[in-house]
Amino acid sequence: MGLDPAKHLGKELAMLNAYLHKLKEAYGINVCGEGGEYETLTLDCPLFINARIVLDKYQVVMHSSDSIAPVGVLHPLAFHLENKADIQSLKTVDKIHEGRMQKRGPVFEVHDSLERLEATCKPLDSADQIDGVEHKFKISRTNNKSTFSIGCWLQDSCNGLREDLTIVLRKIESQLEGFGFGWENVLYIHLYIDDMNKFSEANETYVKFITHEKCPFGVPSRSTVEMPLVEMDFSRAYMEVLVSNNKDKKVLHVQSISCWAPSCIGPYSQATLHEGILLMAGQLGLDPPTMNLCSGGPGVEHEQALKNSEAIAKSFNCSISTSAIAFVIYCSKNISSLDRLDIEKKQETILRQMKISDLQEGKKYKALEPITLYVLVSDLPKRAFVEVKPILYVEDGADAAIETITEKPCSKASCYWGFKQENWHDSCIQKCVIPGKICAIILSITSELAAKICSDSLPADYVNDNSQHSLSKGHMEQLSKFCIYLLDKAITDNNFAWEDILSLRFYIPVSLQMSVELIQSMFSNALFELSEMNQRKVKNCEEPIFNIVPVIGAGWSASSMDDVVTCELLARKS
C-alpha cells in the first residue's frame, strides 16, 4: 500500500529511504520490506569481490493493476558484469547506474489475473438476474457418495455467453446447496464455451460466483476450452464440476510472475490434490517469466506445457513421468496433421526422457503407465495450439511411492445384449489401474471397430467412405450398448463398481449430426437396461451419470482424432 510498481520498481533503496519512512508513519509498513511489502534485487555488496551486476535492460511486468495494492515484478532482459578493479569511484558508478535505471522498458501487463477480476467484479445486480423466467436444464450426476461430478447446460439458451453462463452457475450453485455444499466443496471445473473471444467475459461472470471468500481453502482448478456447443444443440456455456463432501485438499495457486511455473490467467488454481488424485488445470505452452506463448509452433508449445506440468507436479513431490494416470491433450483445429504427429511423438519422447533422468538421479519410484486422449477443439485460451491436462496419483508417505503395482486376477464379467468377449475388444480399451484405489479408462470406437460392431447393418464400404454421416440412429444405439458393455467389463475385471465412478464423459463428434438429447437418451437407455438385467450394476437415477461432450474429433492418436465415440472414465474406491 503506497508503493506503485510503475513509479518505484527499479529504484535504489537509498533513493526511497525517506518515502518508505513516510509510509511507515502512515500505514505501519516495515521499512525493510519484511512484511512482504517489496522484494529486493542485489546488484552489489561486499560479498561481490570481483564485479558488480549492471542492468542494461528490463521490463516492469504488471501482474495486478489493483487500484489499492498493485503488484509488479522487475523482469531483467539484459545485464552484464562490471569489473570492480576498473571502477574509479563507487560514487561515479552509482551515478551511471542511476542514469541507466531511469530508462524504463515497456510495461507489460498480464491480463485476466485473479486479483484484477476480483477488484472489478461486483455483487449480482438486477441486470444479471433473470427474474420470473423458468429455464430448462439438463443435469447429470455420478453416483459416488463422497466425490461426484455434476454437469449442467441450458436447454433454452438466452443467446449470449454471459447470460447462459450466469444461469448455469446459478443452477449448479443451487444443486450444491441442495447437498448442503458450497463452491468450497468443488475440486475441479471443466468450462466449455462456444466462443474463446469471450474468454474474459466468461471469467468476469465466473468470479461473481466463485471467489476466495467462498473458497477459503482455495478456488477450484479449471480447464477452459472452446467446443462446438451450438452445433449439437447445447447452450453457449456448459459446465462440469467435481464435488467432494471432504474439504481436505491441497491447492496450488501461482499468484505472481515466476520463473518456475505460469501464474494463473484466470480465477482458478493450478492444481488440486484430493485423496491421492492430483488434478491439474489445463496447461498451455506459456513461458513463465513473460507469460507469453512460446514461439516456434505447436510442438514447442506442447513441450513447454509439459515442462510447466512437471514444475507443478514437483511442488507436490511427484513427476508427470512416473505418477501420471492420464493425459487429456486438447489440440486446436488450427494445427496441421504434421504438427499433430509431432505432438504425439514429443509426448512419448519427453516423458521417456524424464523417466531416464529420474533413474539417473537414483530415484526408485514405480512408474505408472498413463493413458492418453487427444481431443480436437475449436479454440483454446490465448489462441494456444495445445493444452495439456494431466491427472496424477500422489500417495501420502514416502514408502508408497515405491510400491509394486500389480493387477489382481480378473473376475468373469457377464455378457449383455448378445455381446461376447472377443480378442479384438482389448484394442478398444486403454486403462491405468492402481488396484483397490484408482481406475482410469479410455474407450475408443473407431470407424473400423464400428464396422465390426455393426457388421450386420453397416454397408461394406463404410470404413472407406471416410464419413460418419452414414451411421443411423439404430447403429448409434448398438454402439452405445457396446460401450456400456465394454466399460462394465473393464470396471468389473478390475474389481471396481459403477458407484466408484468420479467422472464419465462421452466425446461425440459433431460430424455425426445427431442432437445431444438423442445421444444422451441412447446411453441412458443402455445404462437403464443394464440395471434391469443386473440390479447391482447401476443405480437408477433421474439424472444421467455421464456427460456428453461435443468435439470436432477425439482419439488415442493425435494424427487420427476421428473416433465415432470416445469415453473417458475415472473411478476411485471410497
C-alpha positions in Angstrom: 0.0 0.0 0.0 1.5 3.3 -1.1 4.1 1.6 -3.4 3.4 1.9 -7.2 5.3 -0.6 -9.4 5.3 1.9 -12.3 7.0 4.6 -10.1 9.1 2.7 -7.6 10.3 -0.6 -9.2 13.9 -0.3 -10.2 14.8 2.5 -7.7 17.6 2.0 -5.2 16.6 1.8 -1.6 18.7 4.8 -0.8 16.5 6.9 -3.1 13.3 5.6 -1.5 14.5 5.8 2.1 12.6 8.9 3.0 9.4 7.8 1.2 9.5 4.4 2.9 9.6 6.1 6.3 6.6 8.2 5.4 4.7 5.0 4.5 5.7 3.5 7.9 4.2 6.5 9.7 1.0 6.5 7.5 0.3 2.8 7.2 2.7 1.0 9.6 4.7 -0.8 6.9 8.0 -2.5 7.5 10.7 -0.2 6.0 12.9 -3.2 5.3 10.1 -5.0 3.4 9.9 -7.8 6.0 6.1 -7.7 5.9 6.1 -8.6 2.2 5.7 -5.0 1.1 8.5 -5.5 -1.5 11.4 -7.7 -2.6 14.9 -6.5 -3.4 17.4 -7.4 -6.1 21.1 -7.2 -5.0 23.4 -5.7 -7.7 26.4 -5.1 -5.5 27.6 -5.9 -2.0 30.9 -6.7 -0.1 30.5 -10.4 -1.0 30.8 -9.5 -4.7 34.6 -9.2 -4.6 35.5 -9.0 -8.3 32.5 -7.5 -10.1 29.1 -5.9 -9.7 25.9 -6.5 -11.7 24.7 -3.8 -14.0 21.2 -4.0 -15.5 21.2 -2.9 -19.2 17.5 -3.5 -20.0 14.5 -4.6 -18.1 10.7 -4.6 -18.0 8.3 -3.7 -15.3 5.7 -6.5 -15.5 2.3 -5.6 -14.0 0.7 -8.7 -12.6 -2.2 -6.9 -11.0 -3.4 -3.3 -11.6 -5.4 -3.2 -8.4 -6.0 0.5 -7.5 -5.2 -0.2 -3.8 -2.4 -2.7 -3.9 -1.0 -3.1 -7.4 1.6 -5.9 -7.9 4.5 -5.7 -10.3 7.7 -7.6 -11.0 11.1 -6.3 -12.3 12.0 -8.7 -15.2 15.7 -8.3 -16.3 16.1 -8.6 -20.0 19.9 -7.9 -20.4 22.7 -7.3 -17.9 26.5 -7.6 -17.6 29.2 -7.8 -15.0 31.4 -4.7 -14.4 34.9 -5.4 -13.0 35.4 -3.5 -9.8 39.1 -3.0 -10.5 38.1 -0.8 -13.4 35.9 1.4 -11.3 37.4 4.7 -10.4 34.8 5.7 -7.9 31.8 4.0 -6.5 30.1 7.4 -6.4 30.7 7.8 -10.2 29.4 4.3 -10.9 26.3 4.9 -8.8 25.5 8.0 -10.9 26.0 6.0 -14.1 23.9 3.2 -12.7 21.2 5.6 -11.6 21.0 7.0 -15.2 20.6 3.5 -16.6 17.9 2.7 -14.1 15.8 5.6 -15.3 15.5 4.1 -18.8 12.4 2.0 -18.2 11.4 -0.7 -20.5 7.8 -1.1 -21.7 5.2 -2.0 -19.0 3.9 -5.5 -19.8 0.5 -6.3 -18.2 -0.8 -9.8 -17.6 -4.5 -9.8 -18.3 -7.2 -11.9 -16.7 -5.4 -12.2 -13.3 -7.5 -13.2 -10.3 -6.7 -10.0 -8.4 -7.8 -7.7 -11.2 -11.1 -9.6 -11.8 -11.9 -9.7 -8.1 -11.3 -6.0 -7.8 -13.7 -5.2 -10.7 -16.4 -7.7 -10.0 -19.5 -6.6 -8.1 -22.3 -8.4 -6.4 -25.1 -9.7 -8.7 -27.4 -6.8 -9.6 -30.8 -6.8 -11.3 -29.2 -6.6 -14.7 -27.7 -10.0 -14.2 -30.8 -11.6 -12.7 -33.3 -13.5 -14.8 -36.5 -12.8 -12.8 -39.7 -14.6 -13.3 -38.4 -16.8 -16.1 -38.3 -20.6 -15.7 -35.4 -22.2 -17.7 -35.0 -25.8 -18.7 -31.7 -27.5 -17.8 -30.0 -30.8 -18.4 -28.3 -32.1 -15.2 -26.0 -35.1 -14.8 -24.5 -36.6 -11.7 -22.4 -39.6 -10.9 -23.3 -42.0 -8.1 -20.2 -41.9 -6.0 -21.3 -41.0 -2.4 -18.2 -39.0 -1.4 -16.9 -37.4 -4.6 -19.0 -37.0 -7.7 -19.4 -34.8 -10.8 -22.3 -32.6 -11.7 -22.8 -31.4 -15.3 -25.2 -28.7 -16.4 -26.2 -27.0 -19.6 -29.2 -24.8 -20.5 -31.8 -26.2 -22.9 -33.3 -22.8 -23.8 -30.3 -20.6 -24.5 -30.5 -16.9 -23.9 -28.4 -16.3 -27.0 -25.5 -14.8 -25.0 -22.5 -16.4 -23.3 -22.7 -14.1 -20.2 -26.4 -14.8 -19.8 -26.1 -18.6 -20.3 -23.1 -18.9 -18.0 -24.8 -16.9 -15.3 -27.9 -19.2 -15.4 -25.7 -22.3 -15.4 -23.6 -21.1 -12.5 -26.8 -20.4 -10.5 -28.2 -23.8 -11.2 -25.0 -25.5 -10.1 -24.9 -23.4 -7.0 -28.5 -24.4 -6.2 -27.5 -28.1 -6.8 -24.6 -27.7 -4.4 -26.8 -26.1 -1.8 -29.3 -29.0 -2.1 -26.5 -31.3 -0.9 -25.6 -28.8 1.9 -22.4 -27.9 -0.1 -20.9 -24.7 -1.5 -18.3 -23.8 -4.0 -15.6 -24.6 -1.4 -16.6 -28.3 -2.0 -15.7 -28.1 -5.7 -12.4 -29.6 -6.6 -12.3 -29.1 -10.4 -14.3 -27.4 -13.1 -14.5 -28.1 -16.8 -15.8 -25.0 -18.5 -16.8 -25.4 -22.1 -17.7 -22.2 -24.0 -18.8 -21.6 -27.6 -16.5 -18.6 -28.3 -13.0 -18.1 -27.0 -13.2 -14.4 -28.0 -15.3 -14.0 -24.9 -12.9 -15.7 -22.5 -12.5 -12.5 -20.4 -16.3 -12.1 -20.3 -16.6 -15.7 -19.1 -14.0 -15.0 -16.3 -15.9 -11.9 -15.2 -19.1 -13.8 -14.9 -17.4 -16.7 -13.2 -15.9 -14.7 -10.4 -19.3 -13.3 -9.4 -19.9 -16.8 -8.0 -16.6 -18.4 -7.3 -14.4 -16.3 -5.1 -11.7 -16.7 -2.4 -14.3 -15.7 0.2 -16.5 -18.6 -0.8 -13.5 -20.9 -1.2 -11.2 -20.2 1.8 -9.3 -23.4 1.1 -8.5 -22.4 -2.5 -10.6 -21.8 -5.6 -11.1 -24.9 -7.8 -8.6 -25.9 -10.6 -10.1 -25.4 -14.0 -9.8 -26.2 -17.7 -11.5 -23.9 -20.3 -11.8 -24.8 -23.9 -14.0 -23.8 -26.9 -16.2 -26.6 -28.1 -18.8 -26.7 -31.0 -21.6 -26.4 -28.5 -24.3 -24.8 -30.6 -23.8 -27.2 -33.5 -25.0 -30.0 -31.2 -27.9 -28.1 -29.6 -26.0 -27.1 -26.4 -26.2 -23.7 -24.8 -23.3 -21.3 -25.2 -21.9 -22.3 -21.8 -21.6 -25.8 -20.4 -20.0 -26.7 -17.1 -19.0 -29.9 -15.3 -17.9 -29.7 -11.6 -16.2 -32.3 -9.5 -17.5 -32.1 -5.9 -16.5 -33.7 -2.7 -18.0 -33.8 0.8 -14.5 -33.8 2.2 -12.9 -30.3 2.0 -9.5 -31.6 3.0 -7.3 -30.8 0.0 -4.0 -29.2 -1.1 -4.3 -26.4 -3.6 -1.5 -24.6 -5.6 -2.3 -21.1 -6.7 0.6 -19.4 -8.6 -0.3 -15.8 -8.0 2.7 -13.8 -9.1 5.0 -13.9 -12.1 7.7 -16.5 -11.5 10.4 -18.4 -13.4 9.3 -21.9 -12.4 5.5 -22.1 -13.4 3.0 -19.9 -15.1 0.8 -17.7 -13.0 -3.0 -18.3 -13.3 -4.5 -16.5 -16.2 -8.0 -16.8 -14.7 -9.8 -17.3 -11.4 -8.6 -20.8 -10.7 -5.8 -22.8 -9.0 -3.0 -24.5 -10.9 -3.6 -27.8 -9.2 -5.7 -29.5 -6.5 -4.7 -32.6 -4.6 -7.5 -34.6 -3.0 -7.4 -38.1 -1.6 -4.5 -39.2 -3.7 -5.6 -37.7 -7.0 -3.8 -34.6 -8.3 -6.0 -32.6 -10.8 -4.1 -30.0 -12.8 -5.6 -27.1 -14.5 -5.2 -27.1 -18.3 -1.5 -26.2 -19.0 -0.6 -24.0 -22.0 2.8 -23.6 -23.5 3.4 -20.3 -21.6 6.9 -19.1 -20.8 6.5 -18.4 -17.0 8.6 -15.2 -16.7 6.9 -13.4 -19.6 3.5 -15.3 -19.7 3.8 -15.3 -23.5 3.1 -18.4 -25.6 6.4 -19.9 -26.7 7.1 -19.2 -30.4 8.0 -22.0 -32.7 4.7 -23.7 -33.3 2.5 -26.4 -31.7 5.4 -28.7 -30.9 7.3 -26.1 -28.9 4.1 -25.1 -27.1 3.4 -28.7 -26.2 6.9 -29.2 -24.9 6.6 -26.1 -22.7 3.2 -27.2 -21.5 4.7 -30.5 -20.3 7.6 -28.6 -18.6 5.0 -26.4 -16.8 3.1 -29.6 -15.8 6.3 -31.1 -14.4 7.1 -28.0 -12.4 3.7 -28.1 -10.8 4.0 -31.9 -10.2 7.3 -31.4 -8.4 5.7 -28.9 -6.0 3.6 -31.9 -4.9 6.7 -34.2 -4.7 5.9 -36.2 -7.8 6.5 -36.3 -11.6 4.3 -36.5 -14.6 6.7 -39.2 -15.9 6.1 -41.6 -13.0 2.9 -40.5 -11.3 0.6 -39.7 -14.2 -2.6 -41.7 -14.5 -3.9 -40.0 -17.6 -3.3 -37.1 -20.0 -6.0 -35.3 -21.9 -4.4 -33.2 -24.7 -6.6 -30.6 -26.3 -5.4 -29.7 -29.8 -6.7 -26.6 -31.7 -8.3 -27.3 -35.1 -5.7 -24.8 -36.5 -2.9 -27.4 -36.1 -1.8 -29.2 -39.3 -1.7 -33.0 -39.5 2.1 -33.0 -39.5 2.2 -30.9 -36.3 -0.3 -33.3 -34.6 2.1 -36.1 -35.4 5.0 -34.1 -33.9 2.9 -33.5 -30.7 2.3 -37.2 -30.3 6.0 -38.1 -30.8 7.1 -35.4 -28.3 4.6 -36.6 -25.7 6.2 -40.0 -25.8 9.8 -38.8 -26.1 9.7 -36.1 -23.3 8.1 -38.5 -20.8 10.6 -41.2 -21.6 13.5 -38.7 -21.1 12.0 -37.6 -17.8 11.9 -41.2 -16.6 15.6 -41.8 -17.7 16.6 -38.6 -15.8 14.8 -39.9 -12.7 16.7 -43.2 -12.9 20.0 -41.5 -13.4 19.3 -39.5 -10.2 18.8 -42.7 -8.3 15.0 -42.4 -7.8 13.2 -45.7 -7.3 9.7 -44.7 -8.0 7.5 -47.3 -9.6 6.3 -45.6 -12.8 2.7 -45.8 -13.8 1.8 -46.3 -17.5 -0.5 -43.4 -18.2 -3.3 -43.4 -20.8 -3.6 -40.6 -23.3 -6.6 -39.0 -25.0 -6.3 -36.4 -27.8 -9.3 -34.1 -28.3 -9.6 -31.8 -31.3 -11.3 -28.5 -30.2 -12.4 -25.2 -31.8 -10.0 -22.9 -29.8 -8.0 -22.5 -26.6 -7.2 -19.6 -24.3 -4.7 -17.1 -25.7 -5.2 -18.8 -29.1 -2.8 -21.6 -28.0 -2.3 -24.6 -30.2 -2.2 -27.1 -27.3 -3.5 -27.5 -23.8 -2.3 -30.4 -21.6 -4.5 -31.7 -18.7 -2.7 -34.3 -16.6 -4.2 -36.4 -13.8 -1.7 -37.8 -11.3 -1.8 -40.3 -8.5 0.0 -39.0 -5.4 0.1 -41.3 -2.4 0.9 -40.0 1.1 4.0 -41.4 2.7 7.5 -42.0 1.2 7.1 -45.8 1.1 4.0 -45.7 -1.1 6.0 -44.3 -4.0 8.0 -47.5 -4.4 5.0 -49.8 -4.0 4.9 -52.5 -6.7 1.7 -52.1 -8.7 0.3 -55.4 -9.9 -3.2 -56.2 -11.2 -5.4 -58.6 -9.4 -6.9 -61.6 -11.1 -9.8 -60.7 -13.4 -13.3 -61.7 -12.4 -15.6 -63.0 -15.1 -18.0 -60.3 -16.4 -21.4 -61.1 -17.6 -22.5 -60.9 -21.3 -25.2 -58.4 -22.2 -27.1 -57.7 -25.4 -25.6 -60.7 -27.0 -22.0 -59.3 -26.9 -19.4 -61.9 -26.1 -15.7 -61.4 -25.3 -13.5 -61.4 -28.4 -9.8 -60.8 -28.7 -10.2 -57.5 -30.6 -12.2 -56.0 -27.7 -8.9 -55.2 -26.0 -8.0 -52.9 -28.8 -10.8 -50.6 -27.7 -9.6 -50.0 -24.2 -6.7 -48.1 -22.5 -6.6 -48.4 -18.8 -4.4 -47.4 -15.9 -5.3 -49.2 -12.7 -3.9 -48.9 -9.1 -5.5 -52.0 -7.5 -8.1 -51.1 -4.9 -7.6 -47.4 -5.4 -7.8 -45.8 -8.9 -9.2 -47.0 -12.2 -8.8 -44.8 -15.3 -10.2 -45.9 -18.7 -10.3 -44.5 -22.2 -12.5 -46.4 -24.6 -12.1 -45.7 -28.3 -14.6 -46.7 -31.1 -13.0 -46.0 -34.5 -14.8 -46.4 -37.8 -13.1 -49.8 -38.3 -14.4 -51.0 -34.9 -17.8 -49.6 -35.5 -18.0 -51.6 -38.7 -17.2 -54.8 -36.7 -19.8 -54.0 -34.0 -22.5 -53.2 -36.5 -21.4 -55.6 -39.2 -24.9 -56.9 -39.8 -26.3 -53.5 -40.8 -23.5 -51.2 -42.0 -22.6 -51.1 -45.7 -19.4 -52.9 -46.7 -17.7 -49.6 -47.8 -18.5 -47.8 -44.5 -14.8 -47.6 -43.4 -13.6 -46.5 -46.8 -16.3 -43.9 -47.0 -14.3 -41.7 -44.6 -17.5 -40.3 -43.2 -19.5 -40.8 -40.1 -22.7 -39.5 -41.6 -23.9 -43.0 -42.7 -24.4 -44.0 -39.1 -28.1 -44.3 -38.3 -29.9 -44.0 -35.0 -30.0 -47.8 -34.9 -26.3 -48.0 -35.4 -25.6 -45.5 -32.6 -27.9 -47.4 -30.3 -25.9 -50.5 -30.9 -22.6 -48.7 -30.4 -23.9 -47.1 -27.1 -24.8 -50.6 -25.8 -21.4 -51.9 -26.8 -19.6 -49.1 -25.0 -21.6 -49.7 -21.8 -21.0 -53.5 -22.1 -17.2 -52.9 -22.5 -17.0 -50.3 -19.7 -18.9 -52.7 -17.4 -16.5 -55.5 -18.2 -13.4 -53.3 -17.7 -14.8 -52.0 -14.3 -15.8 -55.5 -13.1 -12.5 -57.1 -14.2 -10.6 -54.6 -12.1 -12.8 -55.0 -9.0 -14.5 -51.6 -9.3 -18.2 -50.7 -9.4 -20.2 -48.1 -11.2 -20.7 -46.4 -7.8 -16.9 -45.8 -7.7 -17.0 -43.5 -10.8 -16.0 -39.9 -10.2 -16.5 -38.7 -13.8 -17.7 -40.3 -17.0 -17.6 -38.5 -20.4 -18.6 -39.5 -23.9 -16.9 -37.4 -26.5 -19.1 -37.2 -29.6 -18.0 -35.6 -32.9 -20.4 -33.0 -34.3 -19.9 -34.7 -37.7 -22.4 -37.4 -36.6 -25.1 -34.7 -37.0 -27.1 -36.0 -34.0 -28.5 -33.9 -31.2 -27.2 -34.1 -27.7 -30.6 -35.2 -26.4 -30.7 -38.1 -28.8 -27.2 -39.2 -27.9 -27.9 -38.8 -24.2 -31.1 -40.8 -24.4 -29.2 -43.7 -26.1 -26.6 -44.0 -23.4 -29.2 -43.5 -20.7 -31.4 -46.3 -22.1 -28.3 -48.6 -22.3 -27.5 -48.0 -18.7 -31.1 -48.5 -17.7 -31.2 -51.8 -19.5 -28.0 -52.8 -17.8 -29.5 -52.0 -14.4 -32.6 -54.0 -15.3 -30.5 -57.0 -16.2 -28.4 -56.7 -13.1 -29.7 -54.6 -10.2 -26.3 -54.4 -8.6 -24.7 -52.9 -11.6 -26.0 -49.4 -11.9 -28.3 -47.5 -9.6 -31.2 -45.9 -11.4 -31.4 -42.1 -11.0 -33.4 -39.4 -12.6 -30.2 -37.7 -14.0 -27.7 -39.4 -16.3 -24.4 -40.4 -14.6 -22.4 -39.2 -17.6 -21.7 -36.1 -19.6 -21.9 -35.8 -23.4 -19.1 -33.5 -24.7 -19.3 -32.3 -28.3 -16.0 -32.2 -30.1 -14.5 -31.8 -33.6 -12.7 -35.1 -33.1 -11.1 -37.3 -30.5 -8.9 -40.4 -30.3 -5.9 -42.2 -28.9 -3.7 -40.7 -31.6 -3.1 -37.0 -32.3 -2.8 -37.8 -36.0 -6.2 -39.5 -36.3 -8.7 -37.9 -33.9 -11.6 -39.4 -35.8 -13.3 -41.8 -33.3 -17.1 -42.3 -33.7 -17.3 -42.4 -29.8 -14.7 -41.9 -27.2 -15.2 -42.4 -23.5 -13.1 -41.1 -20.5 -13.8 -42.7 -17.1 -12.2 -42.1 -13.7 -13.1 -44.1 -10.7 -11.8 -44.3 -7.1 -12.5 -46.6 -4.2 -14.0 -44.6 -1.3 
